[in-house]
Amino acid sequence: MASFIVTKPIKMSSFKYAAINAAPLYESVVNNKGKKIINKILMGTYVTLLEQQGNWYRVATAGPDGWMHSDNLTDHMGLKIFFLDVGQETAC
């Protein structure tokens, strides 16, 4: 018996953010499981949704494109804090 995978195209403007720190990005999805982690995405990082396969999304990132589980994606960036050390020292 042949099995078929149904994928849905996503609107070109669709995007989400990584919901957890070091969210795994997989090379492929087989039997609803990610196969071979190819990158880890930092929490709050923007990803573009390319297609959907069940609870999995193929996403475009600044690095390699891959598959992320919907549990690791959110509609909200969350709070990002950046610290900048300007290297100033107080003169005595």
ABEGO torsion letter per residue (X at the ends): XBBBBBBBBBBAABBBBBABBGBBBBABBBGGBBBEBABBBBBGBBBBBABBBEABBBBBBABBBBBBBAAABBABAEBBBBBBBAGBBBBX
